[in-house]
Amino acid sequence: MTGARPRASKKRRARERGGGSGGGAAAEAAPGRERRPAAAAGGGMSWARAAGRVLAALLLAASALSAALLASGDALERGTRGLDGKKHVELKMDQALLLIHNELLGTNLTVYWNSERCYHCLPQVLGSVSGSGKPGKPSVAPVAVSTQHTSILQLNDTLEEREVCRLKYKFGEFGNYSLLVKPVHNGVNETACDLVVNKNPVDSNLPVYIALLVVLAVIIAVCFLRFLLSLDDFNNWISKAINSRETDRLINSELGSPSRAGLFGDDAQPEVWRPSVVPPRLRCVDTFRGLALILMVFVNYGGGKYWYFKHASWNGLTVADLVFPWFVFIMGSSIFLSMNSILQRGCTKFRLLGKVAWRSFLLICIGIVIVNPNYCLGPLSWDKVRIPGVLQRLGVTYFVVAVLELPFAKPVPESCVSERRCPSLQDITSSWPQWLVILMLESVWLALTFFLPVPGCPTGYLGPGGIGDLGEYPNCTGGAAGYIDRLLLGDDHIYQHPSSTAGKILLYYKDQTKDILIRFTAWCCFLGLISVVLTKVSENEGFVPVNKNLWSISYVTTLSSFAFFILLILYPIVDVKGLWTGSPFYYPGMNSILVYVGHEVFKNYFPFQWRLQDSQSHKEHLVQNLVATALWVLIAYVLYRKKVFWKI
C-alpha cells in the first residue's frame, strides 16, 4: 500500500490558498470554461473517494470469494469407521480416531494420554481395552485423541500397573489410526506397539492458508489500483470518460470541504505543526491500536477455533496472548500525548484529574456490564457478578498511570521541537519520579509473588495447579496471584473459564525521525534482553516464565519489546514516508471503545453469528469469524466517514 499522491495534495493546497482557482493541464485544455481548473482538483478528490468505494467493493468481494472457497465441498465423514467397517466414535473438532488392538492374551490394558505442551502434567486415563481371548483375535477399543499438539500415549498393564509401551505421535484431524499391541516371539518377554494409519487426516490449516492468500490478493489489488491512480495518463483517461454533468455535481459537493478518500486511501489533511499549536494525532499510534483491536475482535469471536488463536493454557504465547498487552501499551503511550495536548490548551491539572477519574469510572462500569450478559440466562444474581475484565483492567491501569503522570506533567518545551534542543535522554530523565514509583510497584509484585505464604501451596509457586506438576498442588492455580484474587474478590466474582482448563519519545523528539527510531530500537532490545534473562529462552524452565494468566514481568517485557518493534516499523512507513496510511486498521483505531463494546454486545446476533451447517468444522468457524471481524472494520470506516466517534 502506498501513501497519498503528492500531486493531488499540491493541487488541494493550491486550491485552499487560492480560493478554488488553480492552473493545470485541465485549464490549458479547456480555457473557455472557467470552472475547469477547479474541476481538476475536484476530480482528483472525487476519484480518490471513488477509489475507496472500489476498494471497499474489493474487500467485500474478497470476503465473498473466501467464503465460497472455504465453504465449498460436502460435509466430511469424520473417519469414525475402523478396519472392520463399524462406526465407533463421533469425532469432534481437533480429534482423531485411534483403535487400540490388544493381542496380549489375558492382559487388560489401561491407556493414558498427555499432551507434549502440558509441562509436568499428570497423565489422564484415555480408555481401557480387555485382553485377547485367543491368539489372532485381538480385543479392540476405540478412543478419540487430540490433534492440537503431539500426544504422549502410555499403555499400562491394568492389573500389575507396569508400563507395557510408550510412544509420542502427532495425530492429524479426523484421521483414522490403529495401535497394534502384540507380543514379540523372540524368546524375550517383550511387547511391540505399532501405529498404522487407516485413513489419512485432513489439513485443518488449509482454510487459514486460503484466507491468507485472499488477503494477499486484496493487498496486491489495492497497491496496483493506487499505482494506477498515481499515473497522470490514467487519471486523464478516467477524467475524459466522466460525464460533464457528473463532474460539475462532484465539484459543487467537494469545493470548500476536506478531501475524504476511500477505505484504503489518504483521508488526512496536510497538517503543519508549530510549537504554539496542539500537535496532530500520530497515525501510527491509531494504526497500531486498530491492529490490536481487530486481532482482539477476531480472537474473541473464536479465531476459527484454532488453538493458536486461543490463549495459551499456562506458560507460553499464542496470537491471542499478544493483543491485550498491545492495547494497554498504546493506551499508556497515548496518555502522555493527550495530557500534553490538554495542558497546552490551558486546562488545569485539577480539572484534568476529574476527567481522568470520570473516564476510568466509565470504563470500569461499561466493562462490568458487558462481561455479565444475562439476556439468555435470566436475571443475574449479585452473588455471581464478574468484576474483573478487559475494560476494567484498562480503567484501573489508565487511572493509575494518568494519576502517576499528572503531578509531574508539563507541556513539552517549544525548543524541543522548533529548535530540536531536547537533551538526549530527556524522555527518561524527566520521568525519574514515575520510574521510582513503577520500580516500587514491581518490587511489591515480586515480593508478593515469591514470598507470600499461601495455605497448602509452596511459597513462590507459579504453576497452573490441577494436573500440573504431576498433580501435587491441585488447588494452587496461580500461586499468590490466584490466592489474592480469591481472597479479595471471591471465587464467584472472577473469570470462571481460565485457559488452564511511547508516548514521550514521540513528543520530545517530534520530527526527529532518527532519534525516535534509535530509541524505539534501544527499548526493543533492552526489554527483549530482560525477557531473555528472565525466561532463559525457555517456555517453562526460566526464572519467571512468560505467562498471560499471571501477567508475569517477563510477559510484560516480552510484549513491550514486540510493541516497540511494531512502532519501529509503523512510524517511518505511516507517519514519516507516508508509504501506507494505516488503513484499514486506522479506522477502528479511531473508534476503539465503540468497536470493542459493540463486538461484545452483538457477538451472538446476526450477521456476526449464524447457525453453522457443521459446528465441528474449522472452515465454517473461520468464515464466520472473518466475516464478523470484517463487518466491524466496515462499520468503523462508515462511522469515520460520518465523523461519528464515541469518546469517554
Disulfide bonds with the S-S distance in Angstrom:
Cys118-Cys121 1.68
Cys165-Cys193 2.03
Cys416-Cys422 1.61
Cys457-Cys476 1.93
